[in-house]
Amino acid sequence: MCDSIRSGWLTSGPKVRAFEQAFANYVGANFPVAVNSCAAAMHLALEAHGIGPKDAVVTSDYTFTASAEVIRYLGATPVFVDINPVMLTLSPAALARALAENPRIRAVIPVHTAGHPCDMAGLREAIAGRDVVLIEDAAHSLPSELSGQRIGAASDGCCFSFYVTKTLCTEEGGMLTTDSVEIAARARTMRLHGIDADVFAWEDSERPLRYYEVVAPDFKYNMTDLAAAIGLHQLRRQDEFCELRSRTAARYDSLLANCPVTPPHGKHWLQARVAPVHLAAPAGAPNLRSR
Ligand SMILES: Cc1ncc(COP(=O)(O)O)c(C=O)c1O
């Protein structure tokens, strides 16, 4: 951070570019796009995939508000689909039923709840043969793994949060990773006022400094160099942080031996420790399921 302050480059610049590259190497992703929140990453991913008012988008019925609100930003309709009660992640069977009932569904936002990887193979099978994309809400999931691969390594769009409660913190921040060069390019344009030039390229561009076109009505979602400087240091310490969380989780497990949390697949990096507790509704409480 001191280095950034001394350099005078405070907003999006070389540190953001370095953080994007380091993050992509860490998770094994092709194209990283750093932004200022996970919500921004999800919004940009949906926008880049062309989601609009005629579309419906599925998300998990057990999540934070951001996974649903980003669908509304684009005028699309959120469709809430049930979770698997053990994993607390989107149920592929319930998704298949929703797809059969609603031909407007064009995207699905599965949430890797508290670091538990979703059953991505099952979800991919459910959408197979349809014009539907999977935009992963990986706010809790750095560095969770599935089939030996980190979450974010292979995705239509995978969205991480670097908010203070997350496993990597830049104060506020987020990252979109994608396999698609076109989706990354659109998200890069849309994260900063629809400017067609890569702002980071201004440093070494042949084009006159600050020459650009604004090609679309857009957003202000860029990450700053100060945030990226924190991110670079936090990223280097991920393995140490994982080790600390594993030790704390092992202690919880020994003290709460009657309610263990053992994910049936994938490596879970314990962003939070969640166990389902079934409570009876208080007398007179509204029945939300009937609404
Ligand atoms: C599941 C989930 N998705 C998205 C978000 C939004 O993250 P951000 O605050 O970086 O937009 C959160 C934040 O806590 C979250 O828990």
The ligand as a Tripos MOL2 file, in Angstrom:
@<TRIPOS>MOLECULE
LIG
   16    16     1     0     0
SMALL
NO_CHARGES

@<TRIPOS>ATOM
      1 C1        -23.3090  -15.8910   -0.7850 C.3       1 LIG1
      2 C2        -22.8920  -14.4650   -0.9890 C.ar      1 LIG1
      3 N1        -22.9190  -13.9520   -2.2310 N.ar      1 LIG1
      4 C3        -22.5560  -12.6820   -2.4840 C.ar      1 LIG1
      5 C4        -22.1500  -11.8590   -1.4640 C.ar      1 LIG1
      6 C5        -21.8220  -10.4260   -1.7940 C.3       1 LIG1
      7 O1        -20.4650  -10.1520   -1.6550 O.3       1 LIG1
      8 P1        -19.9810   -8.6300   -1.7950 P.3       1 LIG1
      9 O2        -20.2700   -7.9760   -0.4910 O.co2     1 LIG1
     10 O3        -18.5140   -8.7220   -2.0850 O.co2     1 LIG1
     11 O4        -20.7610   -8.0520   -2.9260 O.co2     1 LIG1
     12 C6        -22.0880  -12.3320   -0.1640 C.ar      1 LIG1
     13 C7        -21.6460  -11.4480    0.9250 C.2       1 LIG1
     14 O5        -21.5890  -11.7490    2.0700 O.2       1 LIG1
     15 C8        -22.4770  -13.6720    0.0930 C.ar      1 LIG1
     16 O6        -22.4700  -14.1720    1.3310 O.3       1 LIG1
@<TRIPOS>BOND
     1     1     2 1
     2     2     3 ar
     3     2    15 ar
     4     3     4 ar
     5     4     5 ar
     6     5     6 1
     7     5    12 ar
     8     6     7 1
     9     7     8 1
    10     8     9 2
    11     8    10 1
    12     8    11 1
    13    12    13 1
    14    12    15 ar
    15    13    14 2
    16    15    16 1
@<TRIPOS>SUBSTRUCTURE
     1 LIG1         1 GROUP 0 **** ****
